Amino acid sequence: MLLYISLVIVSYLFGSLSAAVIVCKVMHLDDPRTHGSGNPGTTNVLRLHGKKAAAITLAGDVIKGLLPVLL
């Protein structure tokens, strides 16, 4: 039972991470929450910073969703 509760908590924490914000910080780009549409998502990152940053953001979002499912 403790294992399942731990997995739920870890899954929630993975979901709360914003790949767009993390990618933009690491790449020293403008925060997508303060520019463009204000949405910290792949599309806004694509509009603001181009294909490379958007592709990395999309990969981060996919991994973020896939890891809890695999666990």
HUFENQUI-V890655 format. One line per field, one symbol per residue. ss: DSSP state (@ for helix, = for strand, . for the rest). psi: psi as a letter, one per 40 degrees, with the letter a starting at -180 (. if undefined). A space follows every 50 residues. Layout:
BEGIN
ss->???
psi->???
END
This chain:
BEGIN
ss->.@@@@@@@@@@@@@@@..@@@@@@@@...............@@@@@@@@. @@@@@@@@@@@@@@@@@@@@.
psi->dddddddddddddddeihddddddddefiiheeeibeehgidddddddea dddddddddddddddddddd.
END
